[in-house]
Amino acid sequence: MAQVWHDLLFAHWRIPVTDLLRLIPPPLALDTHQGQAWITLAAFRMSGIRPRGLFPCPWISAFPELNVRTYVTLDDAPGVFFFSLDAANRLAVAVARRWYHLPYFHARMSLGWTDGRASYSSRRVQRGAPPAEFRARYRPAGEVFRAAPGSLDHWLTERYCLYSIDPRGGAWRARIHHGPWPLQRAEAEFEVNTMTTPLGLAPPPAPPLLHFAARLEVVAWSPERI
């Protein structure tokens, strides 16, 4: 599956390890950086979504997405584990939930630019899903850089697989590939953020670590049962 990510904001918060351990299903293990656990919100829009060898379909290949994730490892393969993924395309949500075993939810979303700032809005509308909402404005605030191996920036962003758990408790791994993230430091104003409320978590009062990326081409392989 090929896709392109645009206008992406990463907002990373340090979270007590004990708060996240209870949310990580076996056989996954929580991954930490120098003993610290992190939770990340990623807001962006996708385009060009298509299976290998096919052209994008206009009605399903471009939409905003918002996800909440943390960091896990299994068999020495560090990756990400998603607590939720909100998307503005009902069909894409249904396909991703079934094929990738990911907790996708349908949401009303928008992303636009005014005076050099992105305005992002998302409100979950899927029936039966826990309510969650996000509204923020953000912009890049520095030159493009590549994260140095071993740095926190690298640990948070350069991850090449995702993990999911199916309804029967089976673990799945999907490999992804892309070039190094073209990161920039960022500035953001958060108007509403209740994305972690369904987890029993609230973003800590300290300002998050922020990254921006203008564009990234990504390839994802089909998930494999572990």
TORBALO-182780 format. One line per field, with one value per atom (N, C-alpha, C): residue in one letter; chain; y, x, z. Coordinates in Angstrom, 3 decimals, decimal comma. Example, Ala and Ser with C-alpha at 12.3 -4.5 7.8 and 13.67 -1.06 7.14 Angstrom:
% residues 2
res: A; A; A; S; S; S
chain: A; A; A; A; A; A
c2: -5,690; -4,500; -3,300; -2,250; -1,060; 0,030
c1: 13,190; 12,300; 13,200; 12,850; 13,670; 12,900
c3: 7,800; 7,800; 7,800; 7,080; 7,140; 7,870
This chain:
% residues 226
res: M; M; M; A; A; A; Q; Q; Q; V; V; V; W; W; W; H; H; H; D; D; D; L; L; L; L; L; L; F; F; F; A; A; A; H; H; H; W; W; W; R; R; R; I; I; I; P; P; P; V; V; V; T; T; T; D; D; D; L; L; L; L; L; L; R; R; R; L; L; L; I; I; I; P; P; P; P; P; P; P; P; P; L; L; L; A; A; A; L; L; L; D; D; D; T; T; T; H; H; H; Q; Q; Q; G; G; G; Q; Q; Q; A; A; A; W; W; W; I; I; I; T; T; T; L; L; L; A; A; A; A; A; A; F; F; F; R; R; R; M; M; M; S; S; S; G; G; G; I; I; I; R; R; R; P; P; P; R; R; R; G; G; G; L; L; L; F; F; F; P; P; P; C; C; C; P; P; P; W; W; W; I; I; I; S; S; S; A; A; A; F; F; F; P; P; P; E; E; E; L; L; L; N; N; N; V; V; V; R; R; R; T; T; T; Y; Y; Y; V; V; V; T; T; T; L; L; L; D; D; D; D; D; D; A; A; A; P; P; P; G; G; G; V; V; V; F; F; F; F; F; F; F; F; F; S; S; S; L; L; L; D; D; D; A; A; A; A; A; A; N; N; N; R; R; R; L; L; L; A; A; A; V; V; V; A; A; A; V; V; V; A; A; A; R; R; R; R; R; R; W; W; W; Y; Y; Y; H; H; H; L; L; L; P; P; P; Y; Y; Y; F; F; F; H; H; H; A; A; A; R; R; R; M; M; M; S; S; S; L; L; L; G; G; G; W; W; W; T; T; T; D; D; D; G; G; G; R; R; R; A; A; A; S; S; S; Y; Y; Y; S; S; S; S; S; S; R; R; R; R; R; R; V; V; V; Q; Q; Q; R; R; R; G; G; G; A; A; A; P; P; P; P; P; P; A; A; A; E; E; E; F; F; F; R; R; R; A; A; A; R; R; R; Y; Y; Y; R; R; R; P; P; P; A; A; A; G; G; G; E; E; E; V; V; V; F; F; F; R; R; R; A; A; A; A; A; A; P; P; P; G; G; G; S; S; S; L; L; L; D; D; D; H; H; H; W; W; W; L; L; L; T; T; T; E; E; E; R; R; R; Y; Y; Y; C; C; C; L; L; L; Y; Y; Y; S; S; S; I; I; I; D; D; D; P; P; P; R; R; R; G; G; G; G; G; G; A; A; A; W; W; W; R; R; R; A; A; A; R; R; R; I; I; I; H; H; H; H; H; H; G; G; G; P; P; P; W; W; W; P; P; P; L; L; L; Q; Q; Q; R; R; R; A; A; A; E; E; E; A; A; A; E; E; E; F; F; F; E; E; E; V; V; V; N; N; N; T; T; T; M; M; M; T; T; T; T; T; T; P; P; P; L; L; L; G; G; G; L; L; L; A; A; A; P; P; P; P; P; P; P; P; P; A; A; A; P; P; P; P; P; P; L; L; L; L; L; L; H; H; H; F; F; F; A; A; A; A; A; A; R; R; R; L; L; L; E; E; E; V; V; V; V; V; V; A; A; A; W; W; W; S; S; S; P; P; P; E; E; E; R; R; R; I; I; I
chain: A; A; A; A; A; A; A; A; A; A; A; A; A; A; A; A; A; A; A; A; A; A; A; A; A; A; A; A; A; A; A; A; A; A; A; A; A; A; A; A; A; A; A; A; A; A; A; A; A; A; A; A; A; A; A; A; A; A; A; A; A; A; A; A; A; A; A; A; A; A; A; A; A; A; A; A; A; A; A; A; A; A; A; A; A; A; A; A; A; A; A; A; A; A; A; A; A; A; A; A; A; A; A; A; A; A; A; A; A; A; A; A; A; A; A; A; A; A; A; A; A; A; A; A; A; A; A; A; A; A; A; A; A; A; A; A; A; A; A; A; A; A; A; A; A; A; A; A; A; A; A; A; A; A; A; A; A; A; A; A; A; A; A; A; A; A; A; A; A; A; A; A; A; A; A; A; A; A; A; A; A; A; A; A; A; A; A; A; A; A; A; A; A; A; A; A; A; A; A; A; A; A; A; A; A; A; A; A; A; A; A; A; A; A; A; A; A; A; A; A; A; A; A; A; A; A; A; A; A; A; A; A; A; A; A; A; A; A; A; A; A; A; A; A; A; A; A; A; A; A; A; A; A; A; A; A; A; A; A; A; A; A; A; A; A; A; A; A; A; A; A; A; A; A; A; A; A; A; A; A; A; A; A; A; A; A; A; A; A; A; A; A; A; A; A; A; A; A; A; A; A; A; A; A; A; A; A; A; A; A; A; A; A; A; A; A; A; A; A; A; A; A; A; A; A; A; A; A; A; A; A; A; A; A; A; A; A; A; A; A; A; A; A; A; A; A; A; A; A; A; A; A; A; A; A; A; A; A; A; A; A; A; A; A; A; A; A; A; A; A; A; A; A; A; A; A; A; A; A; A; A; A; A; A; A; A; A; A; A; A; A; A; A; A; A; A; A; A; A; A; A; A; A; A; A; A; A; A; A; A; A; A; A; A; A; A; A; A; A; A; A; A; A; A; A; A; A; A; A; A; A; A; A; A; A; A; A; A; A; A; A; A; A; A; A; A; A; A; A; A; A; A; A; A; A; A; A; A; A; A; A; A; A; A; A; A; A; A; A; A; A; A; A; A; A; A; A; A; A; A; A; A; A; A; A; A; A; A; A; A; A; A; A; A; A; A; A; A; A; A; A; A; A; A; A; A; A; A; A; A; A; A; A; A; A; A; A; A; A; A; A; A; A; A; A; A; A; A; A; A; A; A; A; A; A; A; A; A; A; A; A; A; A; A; A; A; A; A; A; A; A; A; A; A; A; A; A; A; A; A; A; A; A; A; A; A; A; A; A; A; A; A; A; A; A; A; A; A; A; A; A; A; A; A; A; A; A; A; A; A; A; A; A; A; A; A; A; A; A; A; A; A; A; A; A; A; A; A; A; A; A; A; A; A; A; A; A; A; A; A; A; A; A; A; A; A; A; A; A; A; A; A; A; A; A; A; A; A; A; A; A; A; A; A; A; A; A; A; A; A; A; A; A; A; A; A; A; A; A; A; A; A; A; A; A; A; A; A; A; A; A; A; A; A; A; A; A; A
c2: -1,178; 0,000; 1,236; 2,141; 3,378; 4,540; 5,546; 6,745; 7,871; 9,094; 10,276; 11,015; 11,417; 12,176; 13,631; 14,554; 15,989; 16,762; 17,881; 18,886; 18,245; 17,412; 16,587; 17,283; 17,225; 17,671; 16,462; 16,300; 15,376; 16,186; 15,772; 16,341; 15,203; 15,242; 14,155; 14,603; 13,759; 14,022; 12,882; 13,234; 12,218; 11,783; 10,472; 9,892; 8,936; 8,919; 7,925; 6,506; 5,745; 4,374; 3,584; 3,753; 2,978; 3,295; 4,535; 4,906; 4,187; 3,892; 3,254; 1,734; 1,202; -0,256; -0,956; -0,381; -1,027; -1,019; -0,212; -0,071; -0,873; -1,549; -2,297; -3,769; -4,316; -5,724; -6,665; -7,822; -8,823; -9,362; -9,791; -9,979; -8,752; -7,590; -6,392; -5,908; -5,252; -4,672; -3,177; -2,385; -0,943; -0,606; 0,260; 0,719; 2,082; 2,314; 3,584; 4,147; 5,453; 6,121; 6,640; 6,056; 6,412; 6,326; 5,274; 5,017; 5,826; 6,651; 7,487; 6,973; 6,948; 6,540; 7,774; 7,600; 8,721; 8,326; 9,310; 9,162; 10,295; 9,992; 10,955; 11,104; 12,335; 12,642; 13,092; 12,501; 12,868; 13,314; 14,553; 15,131; 15,444; 14,962; 15,155; 14,870; 14,985; 14,540; 13,558; 12,634; 11,605; 11,823; 11,393; 11,426; 10,260; 9,998; 8,963; 7,565; 7,296; 5,979; 4,952; 3,894; 2,905; 1,603; 0,478; -0,777; -0,751; -1,531; -1,594; -1,924; -1,137; -1,385; -0,762; -0,096; 0,525; 2,035; 2,726; 4,170; 4,541; 5,725; 6,157; 6,344; 6,002; 6,275; 7,605; 8,553; 9,893; 9,895; 8,972; 9,017; 8,315; 7,709; 7,031; 7,290; 8,011; 8,086; 9,326; 10,234; 11,452; 11,893; 12,068; 12,513; 12,806; 13,596; 13,818; 12,584; 12,483; 11,430; 12,007; 11,471; 11,882; 10,615; 10,386; 9,175; 9,464; 8,579; 8,624; 7,312; 7,408; 6,213; 6,248; 5,079; 4,976; 4,035; 3,640; 2,943; 1,600; 0,569; -0,795; -1,550; -2,747; -3,598; -5,051; -5,868; -7,313; -7,976; -8,970; -9,680; -8,724; -7,736; -6,756; -5,932; -5,785; -4,958; -3,813; -2,641; -1,522; -0,982; -0,581; -0,053; 0,828; 1,063; 1,895; 1,061; 1,467; 0,851; 1,967; 1,841; 2,899; 2,653; 3,673; 3,643; 4,022; 4,906; 5,305; 5,941; 5,819; 6,489; 7,030; 8,328; 8,953; 9,373; 9,119; 9,456; 9,966; 10,786; 11,449; 10,711; 9,393; 8,598; 7,311; 7,169; 6,045; 4,696; 4,620; 3,364; 2,989; 3,973; 3,696; 3,202; 3,757; 3,316; 1,845; 1,464; 0,083; -0,882; -0,518; -1,390; -1,545; -0,421; -0,473; -1,258; -1,128; -1,893; -3,389; -3,782; -5,207; -5,773; -5,032; -5,570; -5,434; -4,277; -4,034; -4,222; -4,523; -4,734; -3,504; -2,318; -1,076; -0,382; 0,323; 0,985; 2,304; 2,201; 3,384; 3,814; 5,148; 5,726; 6,798; 6,883; 7,923; 9,246; 10,332; 11,653; 12,708; 13,827; 15,017; 15,816; 16,063; 16,620; 17,671; 18,592; 19,582; 20,001; 20,371; 20,878; 21,953; 23,159; 24,257; 25,158; 26,011; 26,923; 28,366; 29,189; 30,615; 31,343; 32,327; 33,135; 32,276; 31,241; 30,411; 29,427; 29,248; 28,296; 27,295; 26,056; 25,031; 25,070; 24,991; 24,888; 23,498; 22,741; 21,337; 21,150; 20,437; 20,185; 18,761; 18,078; 16,712; 16,479; 15,897; 15,494; 14,125; 13,146; 11,775; 11,682; 11,025; 10,920; 9,485; 8,522; 7,133; 6,679; 6,072; 5,622; 4,566; 4,743; 3,793; 3,986; 4,909; 5,131; 6,160; 6,073; 7,080; 8,441; 9,509; 10,825; 11,301; 12,020; 12,597; 13,737; 14,789; 15,988; 16,624; 17,264; 17,928; 19,148; 20,287; 21,497; 22,200; 22,539; 23,168; 23,961; 24,903; 25,614; 25,381; 25,165; 24,885; 25,330; 25,429; 25,819; 25,336; 25,164; 24,846; 26,062; 25,815; 26,912; 26,638; 26,195; 25,929; 25,270; 25,081; 24,451; 22,943; 22,343; 20,897; 20,222; 19,160; 18,398; 16,915; 16,100; 14,656; 14,287; 13,530; 13,179; 12,302; 12,603; 11,838; 10,518; 9,405; 8,114; 8,189; 7,614; 7,647; 8,811; 9,821; 10,971; 10,669; 11,480; 11,323; 11,570; 12,569; 12,840; 11,591; 10,912; 9,708; 8,582; 8,398; 7,330; 7,493; 8,719; 8,982; 8,844; 9,071; 9,185; 8,081; 7,607; 6,647; 5,226; 4,851; 3,522; 2,902; 1,640; 1,052; -0,178; -0,251; -1,238; -0,765; -1,268; -0,984; -2,305; -2,272; -3,453; -3,258; -4,339; -4,295; -5,631; -5,612; -6,796; -7,038; -8,249; -8,529; -8,841; -8,970; -9,190; -10,453; -11,422; -12,644; -12,574; -11,422; -11,263; -11,613; -11,907; -12,216; -10,956; -11,049; -9,911; -9,930; -8,734; -8,559; -7,466; -7,652; -6,657; -6,287; -5,002; -4,526; -3,688; -4,048; -3,308; -2,083; -0,990; 0,207; 0,680; 1,450; 1,957; 3,382; 4,218; 5,580; 6,110; 7,213; 7,872; 8,499; 8,996; 9,671; 10,840; 11,042; 12,132; 13,482; 14,349; 15,721; 16,602; 16,500; 17,133; 18,623; 19,349; 20,733; 20,906; 21,792; 22,175; 22,872; 22,901; 23,430; 24,249; 25,064; 25,794; 25,405; 25,315; 24,900; 25,550; 25,818; 26,286; 25,269; 24,661; 23,631; 24,261; 24,265; 24,801; 23,739; 22,533; 21,409; 20,152; 19,325; 18,034; 17,045; 16,227; 15,183; 13,795; 13,685; 12,431; 11,322; 11,670; 10,629; 10,384; 11,141; 10,954; 9,542; 8,921; 7,544; 6,541; 6,890; 5,997; 6,196; 7,165; 7,510; 8,355; 8,997; 9,834; 11,249; 12,201; 13,581; 14,041; 14,830; 15,315; 16,056; 15,788; 16,456; 17,954; 18,728; 20,180; 20,717; 19,979; 20,463; 20,554; 21,571; 21,665; 20,422; 19,965; 18,793; 19,143; 18,121; 18,242; 18,189; 19,135; 19,260; 19,057; 18,343; 18,219; 18,507; 19,017; 19,215; 18,533; 17,983; 17,430; 17,795; 18,408; 18,896; 17,767; 16,751; 15,705; 14,478; 13,288; 12,037; 10,963; 10,275; 9,147; 7,866; 7,043; 5,870; 4,646; 3,498; 2,205; 1,319; 0,667; -0,244; -1,617; -2,652; -4,020; -4,594; -5,669; -6,317; -6,813; -6,787; -7,259; -8,762; -9,192; -10,609; -11,008; -12,161; -12,682; -13,051; -12,609; -12,904; -14,219
c1: 0,853; 0,000; 0,894; 0,683; 1,452; 0,580; 1,191; 0,475; 1,465; 0,952; 1,775; 1,166; 2,017; 1,563; 1,987; 1,072; 1,322; 1,041; 1,756; 1,442; 1,300; 2,249; 2,122; 2,674; 1,893; 2,324; 2,455; 3,630; 3,837; 3,825; 2,994; 3,030; 3,310; 4,463; 4,920; 4,885; 4,306; 4,270; 4,927; 5,733; 6,228; 5,085; 4,965; 3,901; 4,530; 4,074; 4,611; 4,487; 5,538; 5,555; 4,362; 4,036; 2,943; 1,598; 1,426; 0,167; -0,023; 1,093; 0,998; 1,060; 1,737; 1,876; 0,525; -0,456; -1,765; -2,505; -2,036; -2,716; -2,055; -0,958; -0,216; -0,599; -1,234; -1,647; -0,472; -0,444; 0,574; 0,306; 1,364; 2,741; 3,634; 3,049; 3,846; 4,452; 5,618; 6,288; 6,457; 6,159; 6,333; 7,798; 8,057; 9,410; 9,606; 10,777; 11,062; 12,387; 12,548; 13,800; 14,429; 15,557; 16,249; 15,298; 14,455; 13,553; 12,272; 12,059; 10,872; 9,943; 8,641; 7,626; 7,018; 6,538; 6,004; 4,689; 3,830; 2,622; 2,625; 2,190; 2,294; 0,969; 0,629; -0,511; 0,051; -0,431; -0,001; -1,205; -1,162; -2,236; -1,676; -2,361; -1,853; -2,968; -2,655; -3,575; -2,835; -3,600; -3,045; -3,525; -2,703; -3,120; -2,472; -2,956; -2,362; -2,440; -3,410; -3,514; -3,969; -3,200; -3,531; -2,777; -3,379; -2,639; -1,552; -0,529; 0,594; 0,109; 0,584; 0,273; -1,014; -1,771; -3,029; -2,949; -3,871; -3,958; -4,859; -4,643; -5,516; -6,954; -7,911; -9,324; -9,677; -10,232; -10,460; -11,307; -12,246; -13,189; -12,688; -11,491; -10,966; -9,482; -8,818; -7,362; -6,814; -7,667; -7,164; -8,122; -7,586; -8,391; -7,476; -7,934; -7,145; -7,163; -6,127; -6,062; -5,441; -5,858; -5,349; -5,162; -3,946; -3,757; -3,062; -3,301; -2,679; -1,930; -0,651; 0,178; 1,188; 1,730; 2,874; 3,877; 4,885; 6,029; 6,225; 6,329; 6,415; 7,499; 7,785; 8,751; 8,346; 8,770; 8,560; 9,608; 10,284; 11,332; 12,389; 12,762; 13,799; 13,426; 12,133; 11,657; 10,828; 11,444; 10,696; 9,687; 8,519; 7,484; 6,529; 5,370; 4,352; 3,102; 2,373; 1,097; 0,072; -1,020; -2,019; -3,152; -3,433; -4,611; -5,861; -5,710; -6,843; -6,311; -7,119; -6,847; -8,174; -8,285; -9,487; -9,241; -10,209; -10,069; -11,397; -11,304; -12,487; -13,073; -12,866; -13,403; -13,978; -15,295; -15,964; -15,526; -15,360; -14,955; -13,532; -12,627; -11,251; -11,188; -12,017; -12,067; -12,468; -13,501; -13,973; -12,911; -12,251; -11,226; -10,038; -9,581; -8,404; -8,688; -9,898; -10,237; -10,208; -10,689; -10,771; -9,420; -8,686; -7,470; -6,262; -6,137; -4,964; -5,242; -6,506; -6,871; -6,525; -6,736; -6,410; -7,674; -7,602; -8,782; -9,113; -9,561; -9,955; -11,367; -11,589; -12,902; -13,190; -14,457; -14,862; -15,005; -14,516; -14,567; -14,818; -15,397; -15,499; -14,223; -13,504; -12,161; -11,931; -11,022; -10,613; -9,177; -8,480; -7,117; -6,940; -6,633; -6,410; -5,297; -4,809; -3,712; -4,172; -3,826; -4,114; -2,944; -2,398; -1,298; -0,139; 0,180; 1,331; 1,135; -0,101; -0,397; -1,449; -1,266; -2,259; -3,331; -4,573; -5,697; -6,291; -6,266; -6,687; -7,852; -8,876; -10,056; -10,526; -10,867; -11,377; -12,366; -13,508; -14,492; -15,026; -14,849; -15,254; -16,780; -17,285; -18,732; -19,197; -18,298; -18,701; -19,628; -20,746; -21,736; -21,142; -21,361; -20,884; -19,447; -18,727; -17,327; -17,221; -16,192; -16,013; -15,741; -16,346; -16,146; -14,708; -14,237; -12,893; -12,838; -12,132; -12,093; -10,711; -10,328; -9,024; -9,134; -8,652; -8,551; -7,252; -6,477; -5,186; -4,754; -3,843; -3,157; -1,665; -0,954; 0,469; 1,209; 2,528; 3,361; 4,783; 5,557; 6,976; 7,700; 8,760; 9,485; 10,984; 11,499; 12,928; 13,276; 14,554; 15,037; 14,804; 14,714; 14,573; 15,844; 15,675; 16,821; 16,480; 17,503; 17,366; 17,791; 16,961; 17,249; 18,494; 19,345; 20,577; 20,277; 20,808; 20,612; 21,010; 20,175; 20,421; 19,760; 19,306; 18,662; 17,200; 16,589; 15,167; 14,334; 14,709; 13,982; 13,934; 15,051; 15,135; 14,301; 14,406; 13,675; 12,168; 11,673; 10,246; 9,695; 10,505; 9,968; 10,412; 11,633; 12,145; 11,796; 10,539; 10,032; 9,407; 9,724; 9,395; 8,502; 7,706; 6,643; 5,574; 4,376; 3,280; 2,710; 2,208; 1,644; 0,161; -0,578; -2,003; -2,409; -3,549; -4,091; -5,492; -5,770; -7,082; -8,083; -9,379; -10,401; -10,184; -9,436; -9,162; -7,883; -7,223; -6,002; -4,743; -4,863; -3,686; -2,916; -1,595; -0,736; -0,333; -0,307; 0,048; 1,100; 1,958; 2,989; 2,913; 2,898; 2,940; 4,207; 5,016; 6,243; 5,912; 6,617; 6,471; 7,853; 7,901; 9,172; 8,989; 9,969; 10,017; 11,423; 11,726; 13,007; 13,054; 14,219; 14,299; 13,314; 12,733; 11,777; 12,444; 11,851; 12,341; 11,737; 12,272; 11,671; 12,000; 11,092; 11,315; 10,777; 11,386; 10,771; 9,458; 8,547; 7,223; 6,706; 5,708; 4,945; 3,484; 2,757; 1,352; 0,551; -0,703; -1,672; -2,809; -3,030; -4,051; -5,305; -6,387; -7,651; -8,446; -8,530; -9,230; -8,406; -8,255; -7,581; -8,094; -9,051; -9,570; -9,279; -8,245; -7,974; -7,523; -6,941; -6,508; -7,520; -8,595; -9,598; -10,173; -10,490; -11,012; -10,041; -8,761; -7,762; -7,629; -8,355; -8,165; -6,939; -6,441; -5,249; -5,590; -4,909; -4,987; -3,574; -3,381; -2,030; -1,470; -0,237; 0,354; 0,479; 0,604; 0,617; 1,846; 2,945; 4,161; 3,942; 4,532; 4,389; 4,959; 4,323; 4,852; 6,069; 6,822; 7,854; 7,163; 7,459; 6,743; 7,682; 7,182; 7,852; 6,835; 7,333; 6,531; 7,243; 6,449; 7,005; 6,063; 6,586; 5,743; 5,224; 6,059; 5,648; 6,528; 5,910; 6,648; 5,922; 6,628; 6,069; 6,312; 5,272; 5,307; 4,798; 5,395; 4,923; 4,660; 3,498; 3,162; 2,850; 3,388; 3,124; 1,923; 1,399; 0,275; 0,691; -0,223; 0,127; 0,364; 1,239; 1,549; 1,277; 0,678; 0,427; 1,737; 1,923; 3,165; 2,980
c3: 0,000; 0,000; 0,000; -0,978; -1,050; -0,615; -0,035; 0,393; 0,623; 0,681; 0,953; 2,131; 3,084; 4,249; 4,099; 4,429; 4,251; 5,538; 5,710; 6,748; 8,118; 8,477; 9,675; 10,917; 11,977; 13,292; 14,207; 14,822; 15,923; 17,221; 18,158; 19,508; 20,485; 21,138; 22,003; 23,464; 24,310; 25,750; 26,511; 27,524; 28,463; 29,366; 29,549; 30,359; 31,363; 32,606; 33,558; 33,008; 33,160; 32,647; 33,172; 34,441; 35,038; 34,397; 33,896; 33,246; 31,918; 31,238; 29,931; 30,007; 30,992; 31,076; 31,080; 31,767; 31,855; 30,521; 29,554; 28,269; 27,158; 27,456; 26,433; 26,519; 25,480; 25,525; 25,246; 25,898; 25,563; 24,164; 23,470; 23,930; 23,722; 23,436; 23,219; 24,529; 24,412; 25,569; 25,341; 26,356; 26,259; 26,025; 25,061; 24,761; 25,422; 25,982; 26,636; 26,141; 26,303; 25,951; 27,231; 27,588; 28,829; 30,028; 30,007; 31,106; 31,090; 30,064; 29,979; 28,883; 29,194; 28,220; 27,574; 26,352; 25,576; 24,916; 24,753; 23,950; 22,935; 21,716; 20,621; 19,910; 19,585; 18,721; 17,378; 16,307; 14,956; 14,140; 13,653; 12,833; 11,454; 10,406; 9,049; 8,064; 6,789; 5,741; 4,840; 4,271; 3,401; 1,975; 1,015; -0,384; -1,116; -2,316; -3,147; -2,570; -1,715; -1,085; -2,124; -2,280; -3,312; -3,060; -3,408; -3,395; -4,464; -4,243; -5,178; -6,586; -7,548; -8,939; -9,434; -8,557; -8,949; -8,820; -9,500; -9,390; -8,216; -7,622; -6,518; -6,990; -6,134; -6,382; -5,727; -6,466; -5,913; -4,651; -4,507; -3,388; -2,135; -2,188; -1,002; -0,787; -1,674; -1,630; -0,955; -0,466; 0,171; 1,268; 2,492; 3,619; 4,801; 5,778; 6,991; 7,895; 8,710; 9,724; 10,993; 12,114; 13,425; 14,248; 14,737; 15,529; 16,853; 17,805; 19,123; 19,300; 19,599; 19,606; 20,748; 21,038; 21,918; 21,265; 22,027; 21,445; 22,137; 21,307; 21,819; 21,067; 21,541; 20,863; 21,046; 20,116; 20,184; 19,306; 19,856; 19,110; 18,574; 19,392; 19,027; 17,798; 17,528; 16,417; 16,991; 17,242; 17,798; 16,792; 17,313; 16,431; 17,199; 16,600; 17,232; 17,493; 18,530; 18,855; 18,965; 18,197; 18,121; 19,114; 19,903; 20,756; 19,975; 18,995; 18,153; 16,889; 15,818; 14,555; 14,035; 13,902; 13,379; 11,940; 11,068; 9,659; 9,120; 8,072; 7,528; 6,338; 6,285; 5,191; 5,779; 5,710; 6,355; 5,774; 4,458; 3,835; 4,234; 4,236; 4,632; 6,072; 6,941; 8,333; 8,409; 7,662; 7,696; 7,170; 6,074; 5,486; 6,430; 7,013; 7,879; 9,155; 9,692; 10,892; 10,594; 9,443; 9,118; 8,680; 7,854; 7,249; 8,170; 8,839; 9,680; 11,173; 11,530; 12,941; 13,787; 13,204; 13,888; 14,373; 15,500; 16,076; 15,383; 14,145; 13,366; 13,727; 13,672; 13,920; 12,880; 12,490; 11,550; 12,292; 11,679; 12,298; 11,231; 11,660; 10,816; 11,004; 9,903; 10,006; 8,931; 9,211; 8,225; 8,508; 7,448; 7,554; 6,493; 6,907; 5,973; 6,472; 5,588; 5,919; 5,805; 6,816; 6,817; 7,460; 6,739; 7,270; 7,760; 6,990; 7,315; 8,436; 8,898; 9,958; 9,501; 9,890; 9,610; 10,688; 10,273; 11,203; 11,064; 12,145; 12,111; 13,064; 12,596; 13,425; 13,211; 14,313; 14,227; 15,361; 15,009; 16,019; 15,643; 16,525; 16,258; 16,198; 15,148; 14,958; 14,790; 14,894; 14,703; 15,819; 15,432; 16,406; 17,332; 18,630; 19,613; 20,038; 19,399; 19,744; 20,863; 21,704; 22,750; 22,119; 22,627; 22,019; 22,177; 21,169; 21,212; 20,207; 20,566; 19,721; 19,809; 18,701; 18,638; 17,737; 18,223; 17,400; 17,756; 16,721; 16,961; 15,732; 15,965; 14,886; 15,077; 13,974; 14,093; 12,845; 12,979; 11,845; 12,083; 11,009; 11,183; 11,740; 12,509; 13,150; 13,140; 12,024; 11,934; 10,617; 10,391; 9,172; 9,211; 8,029; 7,930; 8,425; 9,220; 9,692; 9,709; 9,697; 9,851; 11,270; 11,953; 13,339; 13,421; 14,373; 14,561; 15,241; 14,734; 15,406; 16,872; 17,726; 19,151; 19,862; 19,105; 19,719; 20,028; 20,881; 21,169; 19,914; 19,111; 17,865; 16,987; 16,866; 16,042; 16,645; 17,951; 18,640; 18,476; 18,501; 18,401; 16,984; 15,987; 14,626; 13,668; 13,786; 12,812; 13,249; 13,025; 13,379; 12,145; 11,908; 10,616; 10,712; 11,760; 11,800; 12,776; 12,573; 13,485; 13,974; 15,198; 15,822; 16,085; 16,014; 16,328; 16,946; 17,616; 18,266; 17,716; 17,243; 16,669; 17,783; 17,452; 18,493; 19,318; 18,793; 19,544; 20,357; 20,345; 21,107; 20,346; 19,045; 18,241; 17,880; 17,881; 17,576; 16,101; 15,496; 14,094; 13,963; 12,953; 12,651; 11,166; 10,869; 9,493; 9,316; 8,363; 8,082; 7,233; 7,481; 6,662; 6,235; 5,163; 4,659; 4,176; 4,480; 3,943; 4,145; 3,486; 3,711; 5,086; 5,500; 6,798; 6,873; 8,035; 8,205; 7,956; 7,111; 6,951; 8,046; 9,243; 10,408; 10,489; 11,093; 11,499; 12,916; 13,674; 14,935; 14,620; 15,588; 15,306; 16,481; 16,187; 17,197; 17,044; 18,149; 18,087; 19,203; 18,900; 19,882; 19,917; 21,079; 21,225; 21,832; 21,060; 21,547; 22,295; 21,717; 22,329; 22,071; 23,084; 22,895; 23,929; 23,524; 24,404; 23,828; 23,013; 22,323; 23,270; 24,411; 25,342; 26,457; 26,474; 27,528; 27,547; 26,385; 26,432; 27,050; 27,146; 27,730; 29,236; 29,756; 31,157; 31,382; 30,299; 30,375; 29,928; 30,487; 30,021; 29,690; 28,620; 28,340; 29,548; 29,910; 31,073; 30,839; 31,932; 31,769; 31,059; 31,081; 30,426; 28,923; 28,254; 26,794; 26,114; 25,036; 24,333; 23,495; 23,156; 22,140; 20,787; 19,908; 18,640; 17,455; 16,452; 15,163; 14,056; 12,945; 11,732; 10,583; 9,650; 8,406; 7,267; 6,226; 5,131; 4,252; 3,987; 3,049; 3,234; 3,155; 3,257; 2,466; 1,591; 0,848; 1,636; 1,728; 2,599; 1,845; 2,145; 1,646; 2,860; 2,890; 3,986; 3,410; 4,061; 3,634; 4,374; 3,881; 4,547; 5,928; 6,892; 8,234; 8,255; 9,151; 9,332; 10,770; 10,954; 12,298; 12,960; 14,180; 14,888; 15,651
